[in-house]
Amino acid sequence: MNGLLVVTILLIIGPLYVFPLQDDVKEECIQEVGLNKENLRSKVNCYFRCIFERQNVIVNGTINLFYIKGAKPCEDIQNDDPCRLAFLLQRCLKHNLSEEEFSLLAPYYHYPRFD
């Protein structure tokens, strides 16, 4: 019984550890990359790199998705360019997860909007 409780707690807390729900992550990455309306196309890949690295989804060029149901096809993506790797991962997750799963996973994985 105690083992089941521990597993349940880990399943609940695990994603929160990997995907910290920090409202400032998006803004910090926009500033770090220097992303704005004019350079969105050229810098959005590095924006995704920043987001994924801060949330430990990409660590030292390795993708860590073992706990996300439906993301298995995305685990083997490789690219020497960390920004391109992040873009390919974002695109793969969007393609392989339902819109609801993708949106719940992290709101930061959508393209940022500038008014």
C-alpha positions in Angstrom: 0.0 0.0 0.0 2.8 2.4 0.9 4.5 1.6 -2.4 1.4 2.6 -4.3 1.2 5.9 -2.4 4.8 6.7 -3.3 4.3 5.9 -6.9 1.1 8.1 -7.0 2.9 11.0 -5.4 5.8 10.7 -7.8 3.5 10.7 -10.8 1.9 13.9 -9.5 5.0 15.7 -8.5 7.4 14.4 -11.2 6.0 16.5 -14.1 5.9 19.6 -11.8 9.6 19.1 -11.1 10.4 18.7 -14.8 8.0 21.5 -15.9 8.2 24.1 -13.2 5.1 26.3 -13.6 6.9 29.6 -13.6 5.1 32.5 -15.1 8.4 34.3 -15.7 10.1 31.6 -17.8 8.5 32.7 -21.0 9.4 36.4 -20.5 13.0 35.5 -19.4 13.5 33.4 -22.5 12.1 36.1 -24.7 14.6 38.6 -23.2 17.5 36.1 -23.2 17.1 35.4 -26.9 16.2 38.9 -27.8 13.0 37.8 -29.4 10.6 40.3 -30.8 8.0 40.7 -33.5 10.6 41.6 -36.2 12.9 38.6 -35.6 10.4 36.0 -34.6 11.2 33.7 -37.6 14.9 33.8 -37.1 15.1 33.4 -33.3 12.1 31.3 -32.3 14.2 28.1 -32.4 16.4 29.5 -29.7 13.4 30.6 -27.7 12.2 27.0 -27.6 15.8 25.9 -26.6 15.7 28.3 -23.7 12.2 27.0 -22.6 13.2 23.3 -22.9 16.5 23.7 -21.1 15.0 25.7 -18.2 12.4 22.9 -17.8 15.0 20.1 -18.0 13.4 18.7 -21.1 16.7 19.1 -23.0 19.8 18.5 -20.8 23.2 18.6 -22.4 21.7 18.0 -25.9 19.7 15.0 -24.7 15.9 14.9 -24.8 14.2 13.7 -21.6 10.6 12.7 -22.3 10.3 9.3 -20.7 7.3 10.4 -18.6 5.1 12.0 -21.3 2.6 9.5 -22.8 2.6 9.8 -26.6 6.0 11.5 -26.8 8.0 8.4 -27.6 8.5 9.2 -31.3 10.2 12.5 -30.1 12.8 10.9 -27.8 15.3 10.0 -30.6 15.5 13.4 -32.2 19.1 14.6 -32.5 20.7 17.7 -33.9 24.1 19.3 -33.2 22.5 22.8 -33.2 20.7 23.1 -29.8 18.2 25.7 -31.2 17.3 23.5 -34.1 17.0 20.5 -31.8 14.5 22.4 -29.6 12.5 23.5 -32.7 12.3 19.9 -33.9 11.2 18.7 -30.5 8.5 21.3 -30.3 7.2 20.4 -33.7 7.3 16.7 -32.9 5.4 17.2 -29.6 2.8 19.3 -31.3 2.4 16.6 -34.0 2.2 13.6 -31.7 0.2 14.9 -28.8 -3.4 15.9 -28.9 -4.0 19.7 -28.8 -5.2 19.4 -25.2 -2.2 17.3 -24.1 0.1 19.7 -25.8 -1.5 22.8 -24.2 -1.5 21.2 -20.7 2.1 20.1 -21.0 3.3 23.7 -21.0 1.7 26.8 -22.3 5.2 28.0 -23.3 5.5 25.5 -26.2 3.3 27.6 -28.4 4.8 30.4 -30.5 4.9 33.6 -28.5 2.6 36.4 -29.6 3.5 40.0 -29.9 0.9 42.7 -30.1 
